Amino acid sequence: MNIYVLLKRTFDTEERITLSNGKINEDGAEFIINPYDEYAVEEAIQVRDAEGGEVTVVSVGGEEAEKQLRTALAMGADRAVLINIEDDIGNGDQYTTGKILAEYLKDKNADLIIAGNVAIDGGSGQVGPRVAEILDIPYITTITQLKIDGINVSIVRDVEGDSETIESSLPLLVTAQQGLNEPRYPSLPGIMKAKKKPLDELELDDLDLEEDDVEAKTKTLEIFLPHKKEAGKVLCGELNDQVRELVQLLSSEAKVI
């Protein structure tokens, strides 16, 4: 089975985000595999071990993403591909990433493509579905269970606190939700083997794409941190007095009534 995983490099979930000149400051920050993409990598490895085949992880970004690709290789993926757009594209968006990934995948005869449900930085959940739409293959999002029988696939997906079961067939793109599996930690032997596994680096020219072909469809106007939360207020006194004070505060300060 020919399995591809779409992987993104994101800030560590414990990282404190700061801004510099209106942009997110990456100096000295720690980066990881997007946590939802870890579920995708783990599921791909499990499917390969059960069905046979090969797992290839693919990332669009800069040279720094090689570290996260090597981590996926250490987890057990077979090959990695970095599509380096650092020198070609200043500001891309989900359309840019989806278009590039689809162009790379269009002749790879992928049986199964797995992406994370969302990236923890952008949170749009668009890239996987965009890739599937361009490739004209079915896709199912937020999956929590995947069973394959030949070319037939049975999937359980999360639907806002409930679940539904869907049947489909390969080729197929799915996006991984928390609960799909428990991602493994790279072992020391896996880390050593990862150093010898193939990691190919491509650029837009290698995909016969021009900058205009992948120009962003959206524009970021401003980046800002959430407003600092003010301390809460405890109301004291008799219940009737507390109610009157609460109504007054909701009107004069919170301005919600």
Residue frames relative to the residue before (quaternion, step in Angstrom):
aa qw qx qy qz dx dy dz
M 1.0000 0.0000 0.0000 0.0000 0.00 0.00 0.00
N 0.3092 -0.7572 0.5555 0.1499 3.54 -0.94 0.98
I 0.0072 0.8403 -0.5355 0.0845 3.57 -0.18 1.33
Y 0.0790 -0.7890 0.6089 0.0241 3.56 -0.94 0.96
V 0.1651 -0.7666 0.6151 0.0814 3.54 -1.09 0.82
L 0.2748 -0.7447 0.5885 0.1534 3.57 -0.90 0.98
L 0.0492 -0.8423 0.5340 -0.0547 3.56 -0.47 1.24
K 0.1134 -0.7920 0.5980 0.0485 3.54 -1.06 0.83
R 0.3804 -0.6842 0.5807 0.2232 3.52 -1.19 0.71
T 0.0383 0.8105 -0.5816 0.0572 3.58 -0.72 1.06
F 0.6602 -0.4697 0.3938 0.4342 3.54 -1.31 0.20
D 0.5566 -0.5532 0.4972 0.3701 3.54 -1.21 0.56
T 0.5434 -0.6491 0.4255 0.3198 3.57 -0.95 0.86
E 0.6810 0.4603 -0.2900 0.4901 3.62 1.20 -0.41
E 0.4885 0.6947 -0.4185 0.3219 3.59 1.27 -0.13
R 0.3434 -0.7148 0.5726 0.2081 3.56 -1.03 0.82
I 0.2925 -0.7885 0.5209 0.1462 3.56 -0.52 1.20
T 0.0212 -0.7789 0.6268 -0.0004 3.57 -0.98 0.92
L 0.3262 -0.7380 0.5595 0.1896 3.54 -1.25 0.47
S 0.0359 -0.7725 0.6339 0.0114 3.52 -1.19 0.69
N 0.8365 -0.0649 -0.0140 0.5439 3.57 -0.62 1.19
G 0.7240 -0.4668 0.2401 0.4475 3.55 0.94 0.91
K 0.6827 0.4255 -0.2872 0.5200 3.58 1.27 0.20
I 0.5701 -0.5750 0.4531 0.3728 3.54 -1.22 0.46
N 0.3470 -0.7559 0.5271 0.1741 3.54 -0.81 1.06
E 0.1536 -0.8246 0.5419 0.0528 3.58 -0.52 1.20
D 0.4487 0.7104 -0.4508 0.3013 3.61 1.24 -0.16
G 0.8548 0.1003 -0.1100 0.4971 3.53 -0.78 1.11
A 0.5023 0.6664 -0.4243 0.3517 3.60 1.25 -0.01
E 0.4024 -0.6881 0.5490 0.2516 3.55 -1.23 0.56
F 0.1351 -0.7900 0.5962 0.0475 3.55 -1.04 0.88
I 0.1252 -0.7880 0.6021 0.0286 3.54 -1.18 0.69
I 0.5976 -0.4566 0.4643 0.4678 3.55 -1.33 -0.15
N 0.5467 -0.5891 0.4714 0.3631 3.58 -0.92 0.84
P 0.5245 -0.6931 0.3815 0.3146 3.63 -0.59 1.10
Y 0.6553 0.4949 -0.3269 0.4678 3.62 0.97 -0.72
D 0.6254 0.5275 -0.3382 0.4649 3.57 1.16 -0.54
E 0.5538 0.5858 -0.3922 0.4430 3.59 1.20 -0.42
Y 0.6231 0.5148 -0.3365 0.4832 3.58 1.05 -0.74
A 0.6374 0.5339 -0.3222 0.4526 3.57 1.04 -0.80
V 0.6535 0.5066 -0.3133 0.4670 3.59 0.93 -0.88
E 0.6628 0.5127 -0.3026 0.4542 3.57 0.88 -0.96
E 0.6695 0.4950 -0.3082 0.4602 3.60 0.88 -0.90
A 0.6300 0.5378 -0.3314 0.4518 3.59 1.00 -0.80
I 0.6549 0.5043 -0.3094 0.4702 3.58 0.97 -0.86
Q 0.6621 0.5058 -0.3113 0.4570 3.58 0.93 -0.85
V 0.6436 0.5076 -0.3209 0.4744 3.60 1.00 -0.80
R 0.6475 0.5143 -0.3203 0.4622 3.58 0.94 -0.85
D 0.6650 0.5056 -0.3126 0.4523 3.59 0.90 -0.88
A 0.7028 0.4541 -0.2654 0.4789 3.59 1.08 -0.70
E 0.8030 0.3106 -0.1283 0.4922 3.58 0.94 -0.91
G 0.4794 -0.6337 0.4620 0.3938 3.59 1.22 -0.38
G 0.5346 0.6417 -0.4525 0.3126 3.56 -1.29 0.15
E 0.4775 -0.6551 0.5197 0.2699 3.53 -1.26 -0.50
V 0.2379 -0.7579 0.5941 0.1268 3.55 -1.12 0.80
T 0.0461 -0.7818 0.6218 -0.0041 3.55 -0.83 1.07
V 0.1916 -0.7688 0.6001 0.1102 3.58 -0.84 0.98
V 0.1130 -0.8068 0.5799 0.0066 3.55 -0.92 0.98
S 0.0040 -0.8002 0.5993 -0.0215 3.56 -0.93 0.90
V 0.2325 -0.7344 0.6211 0.1441 3.55 -1.16 0.70
G 0.4391 0.6863 -0.4852 0.3174 3.59 -0.73 1.01
G 0.6684 -0.4632 0.3744 0.4456 3.53 -1.09 -0.81
E 0.7587 -0.3902 0.2657 0.4489 3.55 -1.32 0.01
E 0.5758 0.6186 -0.3803 0.3757 3.59 1.13 -0.60
A 0.6013 0.5921 -0.3537 0.4035 3.59 1.16 -0.55
E 0.4645 0.6836 -0.4495 0.3388 3.60 1.23 -0.20
K 0.6118 0.5662 -0.3558 0.4225 3.60 1.02 -0.74
Q 0.6898 0.4668 -0.2826 0.4758 3.58 0.90 -0.91
L 0.6168 0.5278 -0.3435 0.4722 3.59 1.08 -0.64
R 0.6420 0.5093 -0.3205 0.4751 3.59 1.01 -0.78
T 0.6097 0.5378 -0.3537 0.4625 3.59 1.08 -0.65
A 0.6494 0.5047 -0.3131 0.4750 3.58 0.99 -0.82
L 0.6262 0.5180 -0.3296 0.4806 3.58 1.07 -0.69
A 0.6545 0.5066 -0.3090 0.4685 3.56 1.03 -0.79
M 0.6033 0.5463 -0.3514 0.4626 3.59 1.15 -0.54
G 0.6879 -0.4852 0.2879 0.4565 3.58 1.15 -0.57
A 0.4353 0.6758 -0.4811 0.3497 3.60 1.24 0.04
D 0.4947 -0.7003 0.4444 0.2593 3.58 -1.14 0.65
R 0.8049 0.0418 0.0296 0.5912 3.57 0.93 -0.90
A 0.1524 -0.7711 0.6099 0.1012 3.55 -1.29 0.40
V 0.1048 -0.7732 0.6235 0.0485 3.53 -1.18 0.67
L 0.1218 -0.7656 0.6295 0.0528 3.54 -0.91 1.01
I 0.1489 -0.7564 0.6315 0.0832 3.56 -0.73 1.08
N 0.1751 -0.8392 0.5131 0.0421 3.52 -0.08 1.38
I 0.0244 -0.8171 0.5752 -0.0296 3.57 -0.52 1.21
E 0.3102 0.8092 -0.4625 0.1871 3.56 1.33 0.13
D 0.7551 0.3859 -0.2077 0.4876 3.59 0.94 -0.87
D 0.6973 0.4999 -0.2632 0.4410 3.58 1.23 -0.31
I 0.8132 0.2038 -0.0639 0.5414 3.56 0.96 -0.86
G 0.3349 -0.7564 0.5286 0.1907 3.55 -0.72 1.06
N 0.8078 -0.0170 0.0668 0.5855 3.54 0.69 -1.12
G 0.0253 -0.7955 0.6052 -0.0193 3.52 -0.53 1.21
D 0.2237 -0.7465 0.5994 0.1827 3.54 -1.31 -0.02
Q 0.7762 -0.3357 0.2302 0.4815 3.59 -1.24 -0.27
Y 0.5959 0.5472 -0.3619 0.4632 3.58 1.11 -0.62
T 0.6345 0.5433 -0.3205 0.4468 3.58 0.95 -0.93
T 0.6989 0.4708 -0.2716 0.4649 3.58 0.77 -1.06
G 0.6706 0.5078 -0.3039 0.4473 3.57 0.88 -0.92
K 0.6510 0.5214 -0.3106 0.4559 3.57 0.95 -0.86
I 0.6676 0.4967 -0.3012 0.4657 3.59 0.92 -0.90
L 0.6712 0.4944 -0.3057 0.4599 3.60 0.86 -0.91
A 0.6593 0.5087 -0.3135 0.4564 3.58 0.93 -0.86
E 0.6334 0.5268 -0.3316 0.4596 3.57 1.03 -0.77
Y 0.6503 0.5037 -0.3132 0.4746 3.58 1.02 -0.78
L 0.7451 0.4493 -0.2232 0.4396 3.58 0.89 -0.96
K 0.5023 0.7270 -0.4046 0.2356 3.59 1.14 -0.53
D 0.7864 0.2674 -0.1575 0.5341 3.61 1.07 -0.60
K 0.4842 0.6956 -0.4125 0.3339 3.60 1.24 0.37
N 0.3290 -0.7722 0.4869 0.2415 3.62 1.27 -0.08
A 0.1347 0.8183 -0.5421 0.1355 3.55 0.89 0.96
D 0.3299 -0.7254 0.5694 0.2021 3.55 -0.98 0.88
L 0.8010 0.0325 0.0368 0.5967 3.54 0.96 -0.92
I 0.0782 -0.7632 0.6409 0.0242 3.55 -0.94 1.00
I 0.0686 -0.8041 0.5905 0.0035 3.58 -0.78 1.04
A 0.0295 -0.7778 0.6278 -0.0082 3.55 -0.91 0.97
G 0.5707 -0.5434 0.4657 0.4027 3.54 -1.28 0.15
N 0.6111 -0.5667 0.3990 0.3824 3.57 -1.13 0.58
V 0.7702 -0.0954 0.0835 0.6251 3.58 0.95 -0.93
A 0.4023 -0.6337 0.5781 0.3201 3.54 -1.33 0.17
I 0.4932 -0.6993 0.4294 0.2887 3.58 -0.88 0.90
D 0.6346 0.5129 -0.3583 0.4538 3.61 1.18 -0.19
G 0.7855 0.2978 -0.1656 0.5166 3.60 0.76 -0.99
G 0.1840 -0.8494 0.4748 0.1387 3.55 1.06 -0.81
S 0.4280 0.7348 -0.4517 0.2700 3.61 1.17 0.32
G 0.2463 -0.7962 0.5152 0.2001 3.60 1.07 -0.68
Q 0.4568 0.7345 -0.4030 0.2989 3.59 1.21 0.43
V 0.6113 0.6278 -0.3718 0.3066 3.58 0.93 -0.86
G 0.6705 0.5078 -0.3181 0.4375 3.61 0.78 -0.94
P 0.6958 0.4590 -0.2851 0.4731 3.62 0.74 -0.96
R 0.6213 0.5346 -0.3523 0.4518 3.61 1.01 -0.70
V 0.6392 0.5199 -0.3267 0.4631 3.59 0.95 -0.86
A 0.6663 0.5057 -0.3038 0.4561 3.58 0.89 -0.93
E 0.6439 0.5258 -0.3241 0.4515 3.58 0.96 -0.82
I 0.6732 0.4876 -0.3017 0.4670 3.58 0.91 -0.89
L 0.7013 0.4461 -0.2617 0.4906 3.59 1.02 -0.82
D 0.3304 -0.7710 0.4762 0.2641 3.59 1.30 -0.26
I 0.4823 0.6019 -0.4835 0.4139 3.55 0.81 1.10
P 0.5817 -0.5856 0.4134 0.3845 3.63 -1.12 0.46
Y 0.0651 -0.7855 0.6124 0.0603 3.56 -1.21 0.45
I 0.1231 -0.7614 0.6345 0.0499 3.53 -1.22 0.69
T 0.2419 -0.8099 0.5243 0.1031 3.58 -0.72 1.07
T 0.8519 0.2228 -0.1635 0.4448 3.52 -1.47 0.25
I 0.2138 0.8101 -0.5231 0.1561 3.60 0.85 0.90
T 0.1746 -0.7812 0.5923 0.0915 3.56 -1.13 0.72
Q 0.7788 0.1148 -0.1133 0.6062 3.60 1.29 0.03
L 0.0460 -0.7983 0.6001 -0.0223 3.54 -1.01 0.90
K 0.0345 0.7830 -0.6188 0.0531 3.56 -0.78 1.10
I 0.1294 -0.8047 0.5788 0.0270 3.56 -0.83 1.06
D 0.0083 0.7713 -0.6353 0.0361 3.56 -0.96 0.97
G 0.7907 -0.1114 0.0277 0.6013 3.55 0.00 1.29
I 0.7564 -0.2714 0.2280 0.5497 3.56 -0.58 -1.17
N 0.5749 0.5885 -0.3770 0.4254 3.59 1.29 -0.04
V 0.1242 -0.8006 0.5859 0.0185 3.55 -0.99 0.91
S 0.1105 -0.7612 0.6362 0.0595 3.56 -1.02 0.89
I 0.0442 -0.8301 0.5533 -0.0534 3.55 -0.68 1.13
V 0.1812 -0.7138 0.6617 0.1406 3.52 -1.20 0.70
R 0.0559 -0.8105 0.5831 0.0026 3.56 -0.83 0.99
D 0.5047 -0.6442 0.4997 0.2839 3.51 -1.24 0.68
V 0.0092 0.7923 -0.6097 0.0230 3.57 -0.91 0.94
E 0.7877 -0.3717 0.1941 0.4512 3.56 0.06 1.37
G 0.8163 -0.2579 0.1161 0.5037 3.56 0.61 1.14
D 0.7146 0.2998 -0.2313 0.5882 3.59 1.27 -0.07
S 0.3043 -0.7462 0.5525 0.2131 3.59 -1.20 -0.21
E 0.1088 -0.7703 0.6221 0.0886 3.54 -1.26 0.39
T 0.3408 -0.7278 0.5626 0.1940 3.55 -1.19 0.62
I 0.0627 -0.7978 0.5992 -0.0209 3.54 -0.86 1.05
E 0.2002 -0.7546 0.6119 0.1267 3.56 -1.08 0.74
S 0.0393 0.7851 -0.6144 0.0669 3.53 -1.00 0.89
S 0.3310 -0.7214 0.5582 0.2417 3.56 -1.24 -0.35
L 0.5368 -0.6099 0.4779 0.3339 3.54 -1.26 0.43
P 0.5328 -0.1631 -0.8303 -0.0099 1.57 -2.18 1.28
L 0.0669 -0.8000 0.5942 -0.0502 3.52 -1.17 0.76
L 0.1875 -0.7330 0.6371 0.1470 3.54 -1.25 0.57
V 0.0337 -0.7841 0.6197 -0.0022 3.56 -0.97 0.91
T 0.2332 -0.7438 0.6007 0.1774 3.56 -1.24 0.43
A 0.4155 -0.7629 0.4623 0.1780 3.54 -0.86 1.11
Q 0.1999 -0.7623 0.6099 0.0837 3.51 -0.99 1.01
Q 0.6236 -0.5085 0.4261 0.4135 3.58 -1.24 0.41
G 0.7157 0.3951 -0.3153 0.4819 3.58 -0.91 0.96
L 0.4886 0.6640 -0.4331 0.3644 3.58 1.25 -0.21
N 0.7726 -0.1528 0.1428 0.5994 3.57 1.02 -0.84
E 0.4283 -0.6383 0.5499 0.3266 3.54 -1.31 -0.26
P 0.3369 -0.7759 0.4885 0.2142 3.63 -0.21 1.21
R 0.4251 -0.7125 0.5065 0.2348 3.54 -0.97 0.90
Y 0.4338 -0.6401 0.5547 0.3073 3.54 -1.29 0.35
P 0.5228 -0.6193 0.4648 0.3566 3.60 -1.00 0.68
S 0.3275 -0.7370 0.5590 0.1928 3.57 -0.89 0.94
L 0.6572 -0.5011 0.3713 0.4232 3.57 -1.23 0.30
P 0.6503 0.4805 -0.3368 0.4825 3.66 0.89 -0.77
G 0.6366 0.5324 -0.3304 0.4497 3.59 1.04 -0.76
I 0.6399 0.5209 -0.3187 0.4665 3.57 1.02 -0.80
M 0.6572 0.4996 -0.3105 0.4713 3.59 0.98 -0.82
K 0.6630 0.5006 -0.3059 0.4650 3.59 0.96 -0.84
A 0.6105 0.5888 -0.3482 0.3992 3.57 1.06 -0.78
K 0.6066 0.5816 -0.3500 0.4139 3.57 1.11 -0.64
K 0.7333 0.4067 -0.2205 0.4982 3.58 1.18 -0.57
K 0.5430 0.6177 -0.4092 0.3953 3.58 1.25 -0.14
P 0.5678 -0.6380 0.3972 0.3358 3.61 -1.04 0.71
L 0.0013 0.7529 -0.6580 0.0111 3.53 -1.05 0.90
D 0.1390 -0.8189 0.5559 0.0330 3.55 -0.30 1.29
E 0.1808 -0.7724 0.5999 0.1042 3.56 -1.10 0.73
L 0.0679 -0.7987 0.5978 -0.0110 3.54 -0.80 1.11
E 0.2183 -0.7369 0.6176 0.1668 3.53 -1.34 0.27
L 0.7335 -0.4175 0.2819 0.4563 3.58 -1.27 0.15
D 0.6239 0.5610 -0.3410 0.4240 3.59 0.98 -0.82
D 0.6443 0.5339 -0.3239 0.4415 3.58 1.05 -0.73
L 0.7066 0.4161 -0.2471 0.5162 3.58 1.24 -0.44
D 0.4268 -0.7123 0.4450 0.3352 3.57 1.33 0.12
L 0.4645 0.6462 -0.4611 0.3925 3.54 0.99 0.89
E 0.2547 -0.7259 0.6177 0.1632 3.53 -1.21 0.66
E 0.6712 -0.4971 0.3574 0.4179 3.56 -1.23 0.39
D 0.6414 0.5380 -0.3252 0.4398 3.59 1.02 -0.81
D 0.6101 0.5788 -0.3486 0.4138 3.60 1.13 -0.62
V 0.7900 0.2761 -0.1240 0.5331 3.56 1.10 -0.68
E 0.2536 0.7911 -0.5187 0.2021 3.57 1.19 0.49
A 0.5512 -0.6464 0.4235 0.3145 3.55 -0.93 0.97
K 0.3601 -0.7301 0.5459 0.1981 3.54 -1.13 0.77
T 0.7345 0.3141 -0.2066 0.5649 3.57 1.28 -0.16
K 0.2136 -0.7668 0.5936 0.1185 3.55 -1.27 0.41
T 0.3402 -0.7286 0.5587 0.2032 3.57 -0.91 0.94
L 0.2646 -0.7964 0.5296 0.1230 3.55 -0.60 1.16
E 0.8056 -0.0710 0.0968 0.5802 3.56 0.96 -0.82
I 0.1457 -0.7488 0.6387 0.1010 3.55 -1.17 0.66
F 0.1249 0.7929 -0.5862 0.1097 3.56 -0.79 0.98
L 0.5073 -0.6403 0.4905 0.3034 3.52 -1.24 0.56
P 0.6081 -0.5441 0.4093 0.4082 3.62 -1.13 0.47
H 0.5617 -0.5931 0.4514 0.3591 3.55 -1.13 0.64
K 0.5249 -0.6420 0.4586 0.3195 3.53 -1.01 0.82
K 0.4176 -0.7147 0.5043 0.2459 3.55 -0.86 0.99
E 0.3699 -0.7158 0.5477 0.2254 3.55 -0.99 0.86
A 0.6101 -0.5597 0.4116 0.3810 3.54 -1.21 0.51
G 0.5225 -0.6374 0.4713 0.3140 3.55 -1.13 0.67
K 0.3273 -0.7330 0.5639 0.1940 3.56 -1.27 0.31
V 0.2433 -0.7641 0.5843 0.1246 3.57 -0.88 0.98
L 0.2747 -0.7673 0.5620 0.1410 3.57 -0.80 1.05
C 0.1323 -0.8009 0.5827 0.0397 3.57 -0.90 0.95
G 0.6246 0.5629 -0.4064 0.3576 3.53 -1.34 0.15
E 0.7504 -0.3559 0.2910 0.4750 3.52 -1.30 -0.29
L 0.6557 -0.5485 0.3518 0.3814 3.55 -1.17 0.65
N 0.6581 0.5087 -0.3235 0.4512 3.60 0.89 -0.86
D 0.6447 0.5141 -0.3156 0.4696 3.58 1.04 -0.80
Q 0.6360 0.5271 -0.3263 0.4596 3.59 1.03 -0.80
V 0.6434 0.5245 -0.3223 0.4551 3.59 0.96 -0.84
R 0.6648 0.5013 -0.3082 0.4601 3.58 0.91 -0.93
E 0.6614 0.4984 -0.3065 0.4693 3.58 0.98 -0.87
L 0.6340 0.5339 -0.3303 0.4516 3.58 0.99 -0.82
V 0.6561 0.5037 -0.3140 0.4661 3.60 0.89 -0.88
Q 0.6556 0.5164 -0.3111 0.4546 3.56 0.99 -0.88
L 0.6665 0.4968 -0.2981 0.4691 3.60 0.98 -0.85
L 0.6424 0.5192 -0.3275 0.4587 3.59 0.98 -0.79
S 0.6866 0.4743 -0.2770 0.4764 3.55 1.11 -0.65
S 0.7854 0.3763 -0.1898 0.4534 3.59 0.74 -1.07
E 0.7772 0.3306 -0.1812 0.5038 3.60 0.97 -0.80
A 0.7458 0.3774 -0.2253 0.5006 3.57 0.71 -1.05
K 0.1702 -0.8344 0.4998 0.1579 3.56 1.22 -0.62
V 0.4030 0.7056 -0.4798 0.3310 3.53 0.92 0.99
I 0.7479 0.2335 -0.1931 0.5906 3.59 1.27 -0.06
